Amino acid sequence: MGQPAVIADLRSRIAAIEGVGHRHAAVPFGIPPVDRQLPGGGIATGALHEVAGSTELCDDAAATVFLAGILARIEGPVFWCLRWRDLFAPALDLAGLHPDRVIHVEAGSDTNVLLAMEECLRQPGLAGVVGEVAKLSTTASKRLQLAAESSGTTAFVFRRASPADTVAEGTAAVTRWRVRAAPSLALGIPSLGRPRWNVHLERVRGGEPKSWIVEACDAQGRLALPAQLVDRPAPAEERRIAS
């Protein structure tokens, strides 16, 4: 058994011990370098995940569409819990998440958002539950993780306007992601290229942090690697672009 297979096997065993990926499937990104970093080969369903942008509005927008792309590839309705309704539905639709699938829960405060998330997570058959909050306590994260495991519904805490240098409190989330806008490919003509993001996996159970430059979600919610990363097999170049 080669080294990559040994590492994958160890991650799978650790995830099983921690209860991650043992009862529920995973949603792969379809990008091998990303999926290899995740126990089960993708976003674990029936679990809690954290996503954040930064203090920049464009980063929060990128993180929102990143979330929409994941949920677009899971069957069922989505409960999106937030303090006030400011989601831009056409942007979600461009990432494959049709507005008819999204149920908005306007809760008015972080405390109420977390309560609404926990209540929604008791319902099976959902694609996922999203909650937008500024902070997440360890206790609240444990409650959400247990609720997600029990129902099999995937939970996402979206920490909006979160400074990059903020040290997050301990969490029961299986993964923690930070998504930032990155420069698009220069086309050489007056036109816009496909948006790019710097996707940083800050925390993952049974794995190590990692960063990638990816092309933003298409109409099916799928990410892609930039062409230069696909076409240049040299290890040094791959490490430089994909960190």
N, C-alpha and C positions, 0 to 999 in steps of 0.2 A: 504494500500500500504506500503510495507516494505521499510526500509531505502535505500537499494541499488536501488530499483525502483524509489524512490523519487529523489535520486541523479541523476540517469540516465535521468529522465524526466527534471530536472532542466538544466542539460548539454545540452539536446536536444533543450530546449527553448532558452538558451543563444546562441547556435550555429545558430539557425534560425534567431535570432535578428541580429547576426553578419554576416549573409549571408553564413555560413558554413554548408554544408550538406543539404541546403534547396532546391537547384536545382539539385544537382548531388548526385550520390550514393557514397558508401564507399567500400574500399577493405579491408576486415578483414584479420588479421594475422592468425586467427584460433586458437589463444591462448587466452582463456577467460580473464586471468589477464591483458593482454595487451589491448585487444579490449575494456574492460570495462573502460579503462582510456581515450578512444578516443570518442569524440562526433560522433554519427552515427555508432559506433562500428567498426571502422577501419580507414584506410588512406582515407581522403576525396579526391574524384576526383574533377576536376575543381577547384583546389586550389593550393596554393604555400606551399611547405614544404622545410625545411632546413635539411641537413645532414652533419655531420663533423666527421673526425677521430681525429687524433692528429698529433704531430710532428713525430711520429713513422710510418715508411712505412707500417708495418704490419697492423696498425690501418686504414690507408687510403685504403688498400686492402680490409679489412673487410667491411668498409663503402661502397666501390664500389660494392661488392657482395650483401650487404644488399639492396642497391638500385636496383640492377639487379633482385633480388628475388621479389621485389614489382612489378616492371615493367613486369616481366615474367607472372604475373597473370592478366594483363590487355591486352585486345585485341588491336592490331594495331601496327604500326611501332613506333620506338623510335628515336627522334633526340637527339644526345648526343653532346653538344657544349662544346669545350674545347680549351685551348690556343694552345696546340700541341697534336698530336695524340699519346697517350701512353697507351691506353686501351689494356688489355690482353684479347682478345676475347674468348679464351677457358675457362677462369674463369667465364665470363658472361654466357657461354653456360652451365657450370656445375650448375649454379643457375637457369637454365630453360630459359634464355634469348638467343635465337639463334642469331648468328651474322648476319644472313640475315634480321633480324628485325631492326637492329641498323644502323642508318645513322649518320656518323661522320661529324661534322661541326668544322673544324679546324680554329679558329678565330684569334689566335695570341696574344690576350690581353684580360684582364678582361672586358674592356669597350665593345669590339667587341663581347665577349661571351654573355653579357647581351642583346646587340642589336639583336644578332642572336636568342636568346631565345624568345624575345618578338615577333619577326617575325614568328618564328616557332609556337608559341602559337596561332597565328591567324588561324591556320589550324585545322579544326575539324577532328575527326576520328583517332587521334593519341593515343597510349598508354600513352605517356608522353614526356616531354621535360626536359632534364637534362643540367645544366650549371655548369661547374667547375670554381670557382673563389676563390680568396683569401679573398675578402671582399665584403660585400653587404650593400649598403646604404639603409636607410629607404625609400627614394624616389624610388629607383630602385625596392625594394621589393613591394611597392604599385603598381607600374606599372605592374609587373609580376603577382601579385595577381589579378588585374583587367582583364588582358589578359586571365588568366586561367579561371576565372569565366565566361567570355564572350563566350569562345569557348568550355568550358567543358573539356579541356585538362589539365591533371595534370602536374604541374611544380615542379622540384626539383633543388634547388641550393645546390651544393656539394662544401663545403668549405674545400679544400685540405690543408694539412700541417698546420692546425689551432691549435695553442697552447691551451692546455686545460684551461689555466688561462686567456685567452683573453676574455675580456668582449665584447660580441657582441653588435652591434648597434641595436636600436629598429627596429623591423621588422613587416611586415604585414603577414608573414608566419603563417599558421595555426598551424604547429608543428615545433619543432626544435629537432633533434636527434643527439646524439653522440654515435658512435660505436667504441669499442675497442676490440682487441683480448684478449681472456681469456684462461687460461690453459685448455687443453682437459682432459677428464677423463683418469686416469691412468689405462691401460688395464692389467697390470701385465705380459705382454708378449711384445717382440720387435715388436711393431706395432703402427700405428697412429690411434687415436680415431677421432671421428667426431669433427671438429673445433667448438669452443665455442666463443661467444661474450658477452661482457658486453654492453648491449643496454640501454642507458639512454635517456629518454624522458625529455629533459631540459625545454621545454615549450609547452603548448597546450592550446588553447583557451577553456575556460569553464572547465578546469581540472587542476590537480596538477602534478608536476614532479614526475617521478618514474623511477626505475632502475630494470633490470632483467638480469639474466644470461640465455642465450638461446643457443641452438645448431644451428649451421649455416645452411643456406639454403640447402635444398635437390634439386634434379633434377627438381622439380616442383616449386621451389622458395619459399618453405614453411619452416618456422622456427619450432622449437620444444623446449619444456621445458626439461631440464635434468631429467633423471629418478628419481633421489632422490627428486626432487621437486614435481613430480607427485605422488610418492609413499609414501610420508610422509605428512599426513594431519594436523599434529600438527601446530597450528597457529604460535607458536614461531619459529619453524624451517622454515616455509614458509616465515616469515618476514626476517629471517636471510639470506636466499638464494635469495629471490626476492626483497629484500629491502622494 
